[in-house]
């Protein structure tokens, strides 16, 4: 497709459909997002899902750097992956409620951090995920 045609249609669709960054129901009752993307009938592609995933991981890292910069930055890649995973799952607010776990991580006591993770309500809710992540935190 020619770039000029693509740009023209994008401008028209933005004008006619609008841009909504959160899901909503269109006039036909379909779950919709963005510029008229019908999620009920079309969904998203795998490529789009991975773009969203990467954006979410980067957002989590920015939030971790903003809230626990020294503690997060000092971790190895494996332990950073645990905090990124938990931040993705719980949101930064939920992760910050793990005060004991984060204190143990900050002190370099990864054994107690892992045990603290497993003693949480979150661990009961996510099961195997918590077991895997606590072992990664423990062993690094």
trRosetta pair geometry for C-beta under 8 A, 3 or more apart (Angstrom, degrees):
i j d omega theta_ij theta_ji phi_ij phi_ji
1 5 5.7 -115 177 79 95 118
1 6 5.2 106 121 -59 122 101
2 5 4.5 84 67 8 93 105
2 6 6.9 -163 91 -8 47 86
3 6 5.6 -55 -147 37 33 114
3 7 6.2 32 156 -19 67 107
4 7 5.8 -54 -147 37 29 111
4 8 6.3 32 153 -22 63 107
5 8 5.6 -54 -147 35 31 113
5 9 6.4 26 157 -14 66 106
6 9 6.1 -61 -149 39 27 105
6 10 6.3 30 154 -22 64 109
7 10 5.6 -53 -146 35 30 114
7 11 6.4 31 156 -19 64 105
8 11 5.9 -57 -154 35 28 111
8 12 6.5 27 151 -18 64 107
9 12 5.5 -53 -147 37 35 113
9 13 6.1 31 157 -17 68 108
10 13 6.0 -59 -144 40 27 106
10 14 6.3 30 156 -20 64 107
10 35 8.0 18 -152 151 69 175
11 14 5.8 -54 -147 35 28 112
11 15 6.4 27 154 -18 62 108
12 15 5.8 -62 -155 38 29 111
12 16 6.1 10 157 -5 68 114
13 16 5.8 -61 -135 48 31 101
13 17 5.1 -1 177 9 73 119
13 35 5.4 74 135 163 110 126
13 36 6.6 -107 -174 21 104 132
14 17 6.8 -56 -110 53 17 88
14 18 7.2 55 -174 -114 50 14
14 19 6.1 -4 -142 -45 88 101
14 35 5.9 -58 -90 -123 61 129
17 35 4.9 93 92 -176 135 70
17 36 3.6 -78 -146 -39 142 115
18 35 7.3 -177 86 -126 35 64
18 36 7.9 112 50 -47 64 83
19 34 6.8 -37 -145 -175 69 43
19 35 5.6 -27 -98 -78 70 81
20 23 7.8 93 126 -116 116 10
20 24 5.4 -58 159 9 157 126
20 32 7.1 68 61 113 134 93
20 33 6.3 -120 93 -145 94 45
20 34 6.8 -32 62 13 66 9
21 33 7.5 29 -163 -166 19 91
21 34 7.5 53 -102 -88 42 46
22 33 7.1 -99 139 -124 15 96
23 31 5.5 -4 -170 -171 118 94
23 32 6.9 140 -152 70 66 36
23 33 4.9 -48 -92 -72 63 103
23 39 6.7 -36 -124 6 114 151
24 31 7.7 152 80 -149 23 52
24 32 5.8 -37 70 66 72 87
24 33 7.3 131 18 -86 70 55
25 29 5.5 -13 -174 -144 113 39
25 30 6.8 142 -152 63 64 28
25 31 6.4 -39 -94 -89 63 47
25 32 7.0 106 -136 16 17 93
26 29 7.0 -54 68 14 65 16
26 30 5.1 -7 36 55 109 85
26 32 4.4 63 -40 -13 104 146
26 36 7.3 62 -97 -134 139 69
26 38 7.3 -56 3 -100 143 85
30 38 4.9 -12 145 -142 144 97
30 39 7.4 159 160 45 90 64
30 40 4.5 -124 -152 25 88 128
30 41 6.6 -35 -142 -6 136 100
31 38 7.6 100 75 -164 54 53
31 39 4.5 -57 105 62 99 111
31 40 4.9 121 34 -45 88 91
32 36 6.2 -35 -166 -147 126 33
32 37 6.2 144 -160 72 68 50
32 38 5.7 -31 -100 -98 86 47
32 39 6.4 -171 -94 3 26 88
33 37 5.2 -33 67 63 70 108
33 39 6.0 48 6 -43 101 120
34 37 4.4 38 50 3 118 117
37 42 6.5 -114 -173 76 75 131
37 44 7.5 34 169 -83 140 82
38 41 4.7 0 128 42 123 99
38 42 4.9 95 76 10 84 107
39 42 6.8 -72 -106 62 20 76
39 43 5.9 59 -159 -101 59 38
39 44 7.4 -14 -121 -33 85 83
44 48 4.1 -117 178 91 107 132
44 49 5.5 135 106 -56 119 79
44 52 7.5 29 146 -13 164 136
45 48 4.6 99 53 6 77 101
45 49 7.0 -135 98 -6 43 86
46 49 5.5 -52 -149 34 34 115
46 50 6.5 30 154 -16 66 104
47 50 5.9 -57 -151 37 30 107
47 51 6.6 33 150 -20 64 103
48 51 5.6 -50 -149 33 35 113
48 52 6.5 36 152 -17 65 103
49 52 5.7 -55 -153 37 32 112
49 53 6.3 36 149 -22 65 106
50 53 5.2 -46 -142 35 37 117
50 54 6.4 39 157 -19 66 100
51 54 6.0 -52 -149 36 29 109
51 55 6.4 30 152 -17 62 108
52 55 5.7 -58 -150 39 31 112
52 56 6.2 30 153 -20 66 107
53 56 5.7 -57 -148 36 29 111
53 57 6.4 29 154 -19 65 104
54 57 5.7 -53 -147 35 32 111
54 58 6.3 30 155 -15 65 106
55 58 5.8 -57 -148 40 30 110
55 59 6.3 34 152 -22 65 106
56 59 5.5 -50 -146 34 32 114
56 60 6.4 37 153 -21 64 102
56 88 6.1 80 143 -127 113 99
57 60 5.6 -51 -151 33 32 113
57 61 6.6 32 151 -18 64 102
57 84 6.1 34 -151 -178 84 124
57 88 6.7 -15 -93 -80 62 125
58 61 5.7 -50 -149 34 35 111
58 62 6.5 36 152 -18 65 103
59 62 5.7 -55 -151 37 32 112
59 63 6.4 31 151 -18 66 106
60 63 5.6 -56 -149 37 32 111
60 64 6.3 32 153 -19 67 105
60 84 5.1 107 116 -147 134 72
60 87 4.1 132 -155 106 110 127
60 88 5.3 -48 -72 -63 152 73
60 92 7.3 176 -135 -66 64 90
61 64 5.6 -53 -146 37 34 111
61 65 6.2 32 155 -17 66 106
61 84 6.3 -6 -70 -106 78 109
62 65 5.7 -55 -145 40 30 110
62 66 6.2 29 154 -19 63 110
63 66 5.6 -58 -146 39 30 112
63 67 6.1 6 163 -2 67 114
63 87 6.3 162 80 -168 124 136
63 92 4.1 -116 163 -77 137 139
64 67 6.3 -68 -137 48 26 94
64 68 5.9 -45 -170 52 67 92
64 69 8.0 130 134 -86 60 41
64 72 4.4 128 153 -107 109 159
64 83 5.8 97 -121 136 143 124
64 84 7.0 -74 -25 -83 150 65
64 87 6.0 -92 -59 -65 105 158
64 92 7.3 -150 -64 -115 56 104
65 68 7.9 -72 -103 67 13 52
65 69 5.2 47 -168 -109 56 79
65 72 6.1 -115 -81 78 51 142
65 73 7.0 70 -117 -58 84 97
66 69 7.0 49 -79 -62 8 94
67 92 6.1 149 -10 -173 153 121
67 96 6.2 -87 170 -86 147 121
68 71 4.3 -46 168 54 106 116
68 72 5.0 111 99 -26 92 99
68 102 6.5 -118 -104 -159 153 123
68 106 7.6 -114 -162 -78 117 107
69 72 6.3 -65 -141 40 18 103
69 73 5.9 11 168 -15 61 117
70 73 6.0 -59 -137 41 25 108
70 74 6.1 22 165 -21 63 113
70 106 7.9 61 97 -133 96 96
71 74 6.3 -63 -147 33 21 107
71 75 7.3 30 154 -34 57 102
71 102 6.8 55 153 -173 164 87
71 105 5.9 80 -175 112 116 104
71 106 4.5 -55 -107 -95 120 84
72 75 6.1 -53 -164 12 35 115
72 80 6.6 81 -172 -118 79 88
72 83 6.2 -135 -119 97 96 162
75 79 3.9 -120 -171 90 120 116
75 80 4.8 155 96 -56 120 76
75 83 7.2 133 34 2 169 130
75 105 7.3 -18 -82 -178 120 111
76 79 5.4 85 54 18 72 100
76 80 7.0 -131 100 -7 33 93
76 140 5.5 75 46 -172 133 104
77 80 5.5 -55 -144 37 31 114
77 81 6.4 37 155 -27 65 102
78 81 5.7 -52 -156 27 30 114
78 82 7.1 33 147 -22 61 98
78 136 5.4 -146 170 -175 101 98
78 139 7.7 -64 136 92 152 79
78 140 5.3 127 72 -175 129 44
79 82 5.5 -42 -155 25 42 116
79 83 6.9 36 151 -11 66 100
79 105 7.3 154 179 -145 127 112
79 110 7.2 -92 -105 -117 131 126
79 136 7.1 172 -89 138 48 88
79 137 5.9 83 -123 -122 85 61
79 140 5.6 -23 -44 -119 106 78
80 83 5.9 -59 -154 40 37 106
80 84 6.1 37 150 -20 69 108
81 84 5.5 -53 -144 39 33 114
81 85 6.1 37 155 -23 65 106
81 136 6.9 -74 80 158 107 148
82 85 5.8 -55 -150 35 28 112
82 86 6.4 22 154 -14 64 108
82 133 4.9 125 -138 -164 94 93
82 136 5.1 176 -71 96 114 118
82 137 4.9 114 -144 -68 175 91
83 86 5.7 -54 -143 41 33 109
83 87 6.0 36 156 -22 66 107
83 95 7.1 87 -160 -162 77 142
83 105 7.8 94 -71 -154 121 167
84 87 5.7 -54 -144 37 29 112
84 88 6.3 33 154 -22 63 105
85 88 5.7 -53 -151 33 28 113
85 89 6.4 20 153 -13 63 111
85 129 7.8 -162 157 -176 126 106
85 133 5.9 -148 87 -106 140 127
86 89 5.6 -60 -146 42 32 109
86 90 5.6 -7 169 12 71 117
86 95 5.1 112 126 -108 105 110
86 98 7.5 -23 165 -4 147 154
86 122 7.9 49 -142 161 101 155
86 133 6.7 122 -57 -177 97 157
87 90 6.6 -67 -123 55 22 85
87 91 7.0 -7 -172 179 57 9
87 92 5.6 18 -147 -83 100 61
87 95 4.9 -30 -92 -35 66 154
89 94 7.8 -100 103 92 70 141
89 122 8.0 103 120 -162 127 120
89 126 7.0 14 -173 -91 150 150
89 129 7.5 136 -97 151 158 149
90 93 7.7 -134 140 72 88 58
90 94 3.0 -133 167 97 102 130
90 95 4.9 137 81 -51 127 71
90 97 8.0 -125 167 35 138 106
90 122 6.7 -28 -84 -118 125 138
91 94 4.8 91 57 9 81 103
91 95 7.0 -153 90 -5 40 88
92 95 5.7 -57 -146 40 33 111
92 96 6.1 35 157 -23 67 108
93 96 5.9 -56 -148 34 28 111
93 97 7.1 37 150 -28 59 99
94 97 5.8 -49 -163 19 37 116
94 122 7.8 119 167 -88 115 131
95 98 5.9 -46 -172 16 48 113
95 102 7.9 98 155 -66 81 121
96 99 7.6 32 163 -72 55 69
96 102 7.3 5 -135 -36 46 158
98 101 3.9 -29 162 41 109 123
98 102 5.5 116 101 -25 85 93
98 116 7.2 117 -171 133 96 114
98 117 7.3 19 -150 -98 136 69
98 120 6.9 -36 -110 -89 98 149
98 122 7.9 -43 -78 11 114 146
99 102 6.0 -60 -144 41 25 107
99 103 6.2 27 156 -21 64 108
100 103 5.6 -55 -146 36 31 112
100 104 6.3 30 155 -18 65 104
100 116 4.8 -154 110 -144 109 143
101 104 5.8 -56 -152 36 29 110
101 105 6.4 30 151 -19 64 106
101 113 5.1 85 -158 -152 68 74
101 116 4.2 -169 -80 105 77 127
101 117 5.5 84 -117 -64 135 73
101 120 7.6 -28 -41 -48 133 131
102 105 5.5 -50 -146 36 34 114
102 106 6.2 38 153 -21 65 105
102 113 8.0 91 -63 -129 15 107
103 106 5.6 -53 -148 37 31 114
103 107 6.4 23 154 -12 64 109
104 107 5.8 -62 -147 43 31 106
104 109 4.5 -87 -163 77 84 99
104 110 7.2 138 142 -89 102 22
104 112 4.4 -143 -135 95 139 101
104 113 3.7 -172 102 -68 120 78
104 116 5.9 166 7 3 146 142
105 108 7.7 41 180 -71 31 23
105 109 7.8 -92 -63 57 21 61
105 110 7.0 55 -110 -97 62 67
105 113 4.7 87 -61 -112 73 147
105 137 7.5 -72 -96 -159 105 116
109 112 4.4 4 137 32 115 113
109 113 6.2 142 98 -24 68 89
110 113 5.1 -49 -139 37 39 118
110 114 6.2 43 158 -23 68 100
110 137 5.6 -166 -165 153 96 75
110 138 5.6 148 138 -124 100 31
110 139 7.9 -147 132 -6 137 17
110 140 6.3 -35 -152 -49 173 102
111 114 6.0 -55 -153 33 26 108
111 115 6.6 21 151 -14 62 108
111 138 5.9 61 -103 -134 50 88
112 115 5.5 -52 -144 40 36 112
112 116 6.1 42 154 -24 67 105
113 116 5.7 -55 -149 35 28 113
113 117 6.6 35 150 -23 62 102
113 137 5.4 -117 108 157 112 130
113 138 7.8 -171 72 -77 87 57
114 117 5.6 -49 -153 29 33 115
114 118 6.6 26 152 -14 64 106
114 134 4.1 106 -161 -175 84 84
114 135 6.9 88 -147 -71 134 25
114 137 4.6 171 -81 86 87 109
114 138 3.9 2 -49 -62 161 94
115 118 5.8 -58 -151 39 34 109
115 119 6.3 31 152 -21 67 110
115 134 7.5 106 -58 -165 24 126
116 119 5.7 -58 -144 36 32 111
116 120 7.1 47 153 -41 60 99
117 120 6.1 -51 -167 6 33 119
117 122 7.7 -65 -167 79 68 117
117 123 6.2 117 145 -70 65 118
117 130 6.1 -178 148 -164 99 93
117 133 6.6 -124 167 103 152 102
117 134 4.5 -171 81 -94 128 100
117 137 6.4 119 -10 32 150 155
118 123 4.9 112 -144 -128 37 164
118 130 6.2 132 -105 149 59 113
118 131 7.2 61 -107 -94 106 56
118 134 5.0 29 -51 -95 97 166
119 123 7.0 79 30 21 14 144
120 123 4.9 113 62 -4 78 96
120 124 7.6 -139 104 1 54 82
120 130 7.5 -152 59 -138 101 140
121 124 5.7 -53 -160 34 42 112
121 125 6.4 40 145 -20 70 107
122 125 5.6 -62 -151 37 33 112
122 126 6.1 -2 165 6 71 112
122 130 6.5 145 119 -91 84 127
123 126 6.6 -69 -134 50 25 88
123 127 7.6 100 170 -74 55 18
123 130 3.6 153 -128 172 74 166
123 131 7.7 99 -157 -49 100 60
123 134 7.5 24 -112 -42 123 132
124 127 7.5 19 -174 -67 24 60
126 129 4.0 -61 154 55 114 120
126 130 5.0 121 80 -31 103 95
127 130 6.5 159 85 24 11 99
127 131 7.1 -27 154 -6 50 106
128 131 5.4 -53 -147 36 40 114
128 132 6.1 38 156 -18 71 105
129 132 6.0 -58 -151 38 28 109
129 133 6.2 19 157 -12 65 112
130 133 5.9 -58 -139 43 29 106
130 134 5.9 30 161 -21 66 109
131 134 6.0 -56 -143 36 24 108
131 135 6.5 23 156 -17 60 108
132 135 6.0 -61 -154 36 28 109
132 136 6.5 26 152 -17 64 106
133 136 5.5 -52 -148 36 36 113
133 137 6.3 37 152 -19 67 104
134 137 5.5 -52 -148 37 34 113
134 138 6.2 39 151 -24 65 106
135 138 5.4 -50 -143 35 33 115
135 139 6.0 6 166 2 67 113
136 139 6.5 -67 -135 50 24 92
136 140 7.4 89 171 -83 55 17
137 140 7.4 16 -172 -68 23 59
